[in-house]
Amino acid sequence: MKEIKKAKKVYNMIKVPDKLSQDVENTIDDYLGYKTKNSIWKKVSCIAASFLLVFVVSINTIDVFAENVLKIPVIGNVAKIFTIQHYIKQDDTKLVEADYPIIANTGNTELENRINKEINDKLDTIIAEAEQKAAEYKEAYYSTLEEGQEDLFSPMEIKVDYDIKFSSDEMLSFIIYKWESYSSFQEENIYYNIDLTTGRNITLEDMLGKNYIDLANKQILSQIEERKKDENNMYFEDELKFKTIQSNQDFYINENGNVVIVFQKYEIAPGYMGKQEFEILK
């Protein structure tokens, strides 16, 4: 707590560059002047994004602040690894808001460039596909709108964000989320587990050993049986019943350094159960 207070004190002493300050104020003014059904949420998002921008600039340009904040457990690791590229695009077809995670300060520029390009290309593709879907959705809507019928069209909302699950000098695990909201709600997740010393993607075998399939299967089946004791929990049976993980199984590394196997909605259980996650102990 003392370290956090110390870092906060240092942060409060930072003079924000005039241009950055003006950019933040202009951005907030733009949002405050724009009225939509989600205006309150957007105002909050804008202010939060502006704070993060100041935080990121401080981490990367102001030595005294970086020196103190990087010493704080968890916050230090996150700040050391990540900055943020915030992207907003809006028209009468869609509203796109994305936070691109950017790896930095690992000491390996080649690794950073490769991973950042991979992430950037992947997110660019995801957003482009979502924008195309938004255009098709708008076209389909108006092609079926009958004369005299009330126009209730609302642009598709596309949001991209990320969540850091584990960060150390050796490993980094995070998830990129994409949400689409229009006539229905859709979610897509991309899982990254990276060895920062080699640049390789970390595999389940790396984490759990050569017998990782059997080890994971046994623990997942055991946890499913335990969860089924709650009558509100239901899992598929017969041919749809969980049998084994796949070679490309989604997973992340949690704060304890343990593997968490992830099954997407509808994979092993009805939709109301949502995603299913199982922590695997080696």
C-alpha positions as CSV (number, residue, x, y, z in Angstrom):
1,M,0.0,0.0,0.0
2,K,2.9,2.4,0.8
3,E,4.4,1.7,-2.7
4,I,1.0,2.4,-4.3
5,K,0.6,5.7,-2.4
6,K,4.2,6.7,-3.3
7,A,3.5,6.0,-7.0
8,K,0.3,7.9,-6.8
9,K,2.1,10.9,-5.3
10,V,4.7,10.8,-8.0
11,Y,1.9,10.5,-10.7
12,N,0.1,13.5,-9.3
13,M,3.3,15.6,-9.6
14,I,3.5,14.8,-13.3
15,K,2.8,17.8,-15.7
16,V,0.9,16.4,-18.6
17,P,2.4,17.7,-21.9
18,D,0.3,20.6,-23.3
19,K,-0.5,18.9,-26.6
20,L,-1.6,15.7,-24.9
21,S,-3.7,17.6,-22.4
22,Q,-5.4,19.5,-25.2
23,D,-6.0,16.3,-27.2
24,V,-7.6,14.8,-24.2
25,E,-9.8,17.8,-23.6
26,N,-10.8,17.9,-27.3
27,T,-11.7,14.3,-27.3
28,I,-13.9,14.6,-24.2
29,D,-15.6,17.7,-25.7
30,D,-16.4,15.8,-28.9
31,Y,-18.0,13.1,-26.9
32,L,-19.9,15.4,-24.6
33,G,-21.4,17.1,-27.7
34,Y,-22.5,13.8,-29.3
35,K,-25.9,12.4,-28.3
36,T,-26.8,8.7,-28.7
37,K,-28.7,6.2,-26.7
38,N,-25.3,5.1,-25.2
39,S,-23.9,8.6,-24.6
40,I,-23.3,8.1,-20.9
41,W,-21.4,4.9,-21.4
42,K,-19.3,6.6,-24.2
43,K,-18.5,9.6,-22.0
44,V,-17.2,7.3,-19.3
45,S,-15.2,5.2,-21.8
46,C,-13.7,8.4,-23.3
47,I,-12.6,9.7,-19.9
48,A,-11.2,6.2,-19.0
49,A,-9.3,6.0,-22.3
50,S,-7.9,9.5,-21.8
51,F,-6.6,8.6,-18.3
52,L,-5.0,5.4,-19.7
53,L,-3.4,7.5,-22.4
54,V,-1.9,9.8,-19.8
55,F,-0.8,6.8,-17.8
56,V,0.8,5.1,-20.9
57,V,2.6,8.3,-21.9
58,S,3.9,8.7,-18.4
59,I,5.2,5.1,-18.2
60,N,7.0,5.4,-21.5
61,T,8.4,9.0,-21.3
62,I,8.8,10.0,-17.6
63,D,11.6,8.1,-16.0
64,V,10.8,9.0,-12.4
65,F,7.2,7.8,-12.7
66,A,8.2,4.7,-14.5
67,E,10.9,3.9,-12.0
68,N,8.4,4.0,-9.1
69,V,5.3,2.4,-10.7
70,L,7.2,-0.5,-12.2
71,K,8.2,-1.6,-8.7
72,I,4.5,-2.2,-7.8
73,P,3.6,-5.9,-8.0
74,V,1.1,-6.7,-10.8
75,I,0.8,-3.0,-11.8
76,G,4.5,-3.0,-12.6
77,N,4.4,-6.1,-14.8
78,V,1.4,-4.8,-16.7
79,A,2.8,-1.4,-17.2
80,K,6.1,-2.9,-18.3
81,I,4.5,-5.1,-20.9
82,F,1.6,-3.0,-22.3
83,T,0.7,0.3,-23.8
84,I,-2.6,1.0,-25.5
85,Q,-3.6,2.0,-29.0
86,H,-7.2,3.2,-28.8
87,Y,-9.3,3.2,-32.0
88,I,-12.7,4.6,-32.6
89,K,-14.7,4.7,-35.9
90,Q,-18.3,5.6,-36.3
91,D,-20.8,6.2,-39.1
92,D,-24.4,5.4,-39.8
93,T,-23.6,1.7,-40.2
94,K,-21.4,0.9,-37.2
95,L,-19.6,2.0,-34.1
96,V,-16.2,0.4,-33.7
97,E,-14.2,0.9,-30.5
98,A,-11.0,-1.1,-30.0
99,D,-8.1,-1.2,-27.6
100,Y,-5.1,-2.8,-29.2
101,P,-2.6,-4.3,-26.8
102,I,1.0,-3.5,-27.6
103,I,3.9,-5.3,-26.1
104,A,6.9,-3.1,-25.1
105,N,9.9,-2.9,-22.8
106,T,10.7,-6.6,-23.0
107,G,14.3,-6.0,-24.1
108,N,13.7,-7.9,-27.3
109,T,12.7,-5.5,-30.0
110,E,12.4,-8.2,-32.7
111,L,10.0,-10.2,-30.5
112,E,7.9,-7.1,-29.8
113,N,7.7,-6.2,-33.5
114,R,6.7,-9.7,-34.5
115,I,4.0,-10.2,-31.9
116,N,2.7,-6.7,-32.2
117,K,2.4,-7.1,-36.0
118,E,0.6,-10.4,-35.5
119,I,-1.9,-8.9,-33.0
120,N,-2.4,-5.8,-35.2
121,D,-3.0,-7.8,-38.4
122,K,-5.4,-10.2,-36.5
123,L,-7.4,-7.3,-35.1
124,D,-7.5,-5.4,-38.4
125,T,-8.9,-8.6,-40.0
126,I,-11.5,-9.1,-37.3
127,I,-12.6,-5.5,-37.4
128,A,-12.7,-5.5,-41.3
129,E,-14.9,-8.6,-41.2
130,A,-17.2,-7.1,-38.6
131,E,-17.5,-3.9,-40.6
132,Q,-18.5,-5.9,-43.7
133,K,-21.0,-7.8,-41.6
134,A,-22.4,-4.4,-40.4
135,A,-22.8,-3.2,-44.0
136,E,-24.6,-6.4,-45.0
137,Y,-26.8,-6.2,-42.0
138,K,-27.8,-2.6,-42.8
139,E,-28.5,-3.5,-46.5
140,A,-30.6,-6.5,-45.4
141,Y,-32.6,-4.4,-42.9
142,Y,-33.6,-1.8,-45.4
143,S,-34.3,-4.3,-48.2
144,T,-37.0,-5.8,-46.0
145,L,-38.3,-2.5,-44.5
146,E,-41.8,-2.0,-45.9
147,E,-43.2,1.4,-46.9
148,G,-44.8,3.2,-44.0
149,Q,-43.0,0.9,-41.5
150,E,-41.1,2.7,-38.7
151,D,-37.4,2.8,-39.2
152,L,-35.8,1.3,-36.1
153,F,-32.4,0.6,-37.5
154,S,-29.5,0.9,-35.1
155,P,-25.9,0.7,-36.2
156,M,-23.9,-2.4,-35.2
157,E,-21.7,-1.9,-32.2
158,I,-18.3,-3.6,-32.4
159,K,-16.0,-3.6,-29.4
160,V,-12.5,-5.0,-29.1
161,D,-10.8,-5.2,-25.7
162,Y,-8.2,-7.4,-23.9
163,D,-7.6,-8.9,-20.5
164,I,-4.2,-9.7,-19.0
165,K,-4.3,-13.0,-17.2
166,F,-0.7,-13.6,-16.3
167,S,2.4,-11.4,-16.7
168,S,6.0,-12.0,-15.6
169,D,9.5,-11.5,-17.1
170,E,9.3,-14.9,-18.7
171,M,5.6,-15.4,-19.7
172,L,2.7,-13.4,-20.8
173,S,-0.9,-14.6,-21.1
174,F,-3.8,-12.5,-22.3
175,I,-7.1,-12.7,-24.1
176,I,-8.4,-10.5,-26.8
177,Y,-12.2,-10.1,-26.8
178,K,-14.5,-9.0,-29.7
179,W,-18.2,-8.3,-29.2
180,E,-20.7,-7.6,-31.9
181,S,-24.1,-6.2,-30.9
182,Y,-27.0,-5.7,-33.3
183,S,-30.0,-7.9,-33.8
184,S,-28.1,-10.5,-31.7
185,F,-25.0,-10.6,-29.5
186,Q,-21.8,-12.4,-30.6
187,E,-18.5,-12.8,-28.9
188,E,-15.1,-14.1,-30.2
189,N,-12.0,-14.7,-28.0
190,I,-8.4,-15.0,-29.0
191,Y,-5.9,-16.5,-26.6
192,Y,-2.3,-15.6,-26.4
193,N,0.3,-17.4,-24.3
194,I,3.8,-16.2,-25.1
195,D,7.2,-17.2,-23.8
196,L,9.0,-13.9,-23.6
197,T,12.5,-15.4,-23.5
198,T,12.1,-17.2,-26.8
199,G,9.1,-15.6,-28.5
200,R,7.4,-19.0,-28.9
201,N,3.8,-19.6,-28.3
202,I,3.4,-21.6,-25.1
203,T,1.7,-25.0,-25.5
204,L,-0.2,-27.1,-23.1
205,E,2.6,-29.6,-23.3
206,D,5.1,-26.9,-22.2
207,M,2.9,-26.2,-19.2
208,L,1.6,-29.7,-18.3
209,G,4.2,-32.2,-19.7
210,K,4.0,-34.9,-22.3
211,N,0.9,-36.5,-20.8
212,Y,-1.0,-33.2,-20.8
213,I,-4.0,-34.7,-22.7
214,D,-4.7,-37.4,-20.1
215,L,-3.9,-35.1,-17.2
216,A,-6.3,-32.4,-18.5
217,N,-9.1,-34.9,-19.4
218,K,-9.1,-36.5,-16.0
219,Q,-9.3,-33.3,-14.1
220,I,-12.0,-31.8,-16.5
221,L,-14.2,-34.9,-16.2
222,S,-13.8,-34.8,-12.4
223,Q,-14.7,-31.1,-12.2
224,I,-17.7,-31.7,-14.5
225,E,-19.0,-34.4,-12.2
226,E,-18.5,-32.1,-9.2
227,R,-20.4,-29.2,-10.9
228,K,-23.3,-31.5,-11.9
229,K,-24.1,-31.9,-8.2
230,D,-25.7,-28.5,-8.6
231,E,-29.1,-29.2,-10.3
232,N,-28.8,-25.9,-12.1
233,N,-25.7,-27.1,-14.0
234,M,-26.1,-29.2,-17.1
235,Y,-23.6,-30.7,-19.5
236,F,-24.1,-32.5,-22.8
237,E,-24.5,-36.3,-22.7
238,D,-24.2,-39.2,-25.3
239,E,-22.4,-38.2,-28.5
240,L,-22.0,-34.6,-27.5
241,K,-20.5,-35.4,-24.1
242,F,-17.0,-34.1,-23.4
243,K,-14.4,-36.8,-24.2
244,T,-11.1,-35.1,-24.7
245,I,-9.4,-31.8,-25.2
246,Q,-8.1,-30.9,-28.7
247,S,-4.6,-30.2,-29.9
248,N,-5.5,-26.6,-30.5
249,Q,-7.5,-26.2,-27.3
250,D,-8.1,-22.7,-26.0
251,F,-6.4,-21.9,-22.7
252,Y,-4.8,-19.2,-20.7
253,I,-2.5,-19.0,-17.6
254,N,-4.1,-17.6,-14.5
255,E,-2.6,-15.5,-11.7
256,N,-1.4,-18.6,-9.9
257,G,0.6,-19.7,-13.0
258,N,-1.8,-22.6,-13.7
259,V,-3.4,-23.6,-17.0
260,V,-7.1,-22.8,-17.4
261,I,-8.7,-24.8,-20.2
262,V,-11.6,-22.9,-21.9
263,F,-14.6,-24.3,-23.8
264,Q,-16.6,-21.8,-25.7
265,K,-20.4,-21.4,-25.3
266,Y,-22.2,-24.5,-26.6
267,E,-19.1,-26.7,-26.9
268,I,-19.7,-29.0,-23.9
269,A,-22.8,-27.5,-22.3
270,P,-26.1,-25.7,-23.2
271,G,-25.8,-22.0,-24.1
272,Y,-27.2,-20.8,-20.7
273,M,-24.1,-22.3,-19.0
274,G,-21.8,-19.9,-21.0
275,K,-18.1,-20.5,-21.4
276,Q,-16.7,-23.3,-19.3
277,E,-13.3,-23.0,-17.7
278,F,-11.3,-25.6,-15.8
279,E,-8.1,-24.9,-13.9
280,I,-5.6,-27.8,-14.4
281,L,-3.1,-28.6,-11.7
282,K,0.1,-30.3,-12.7
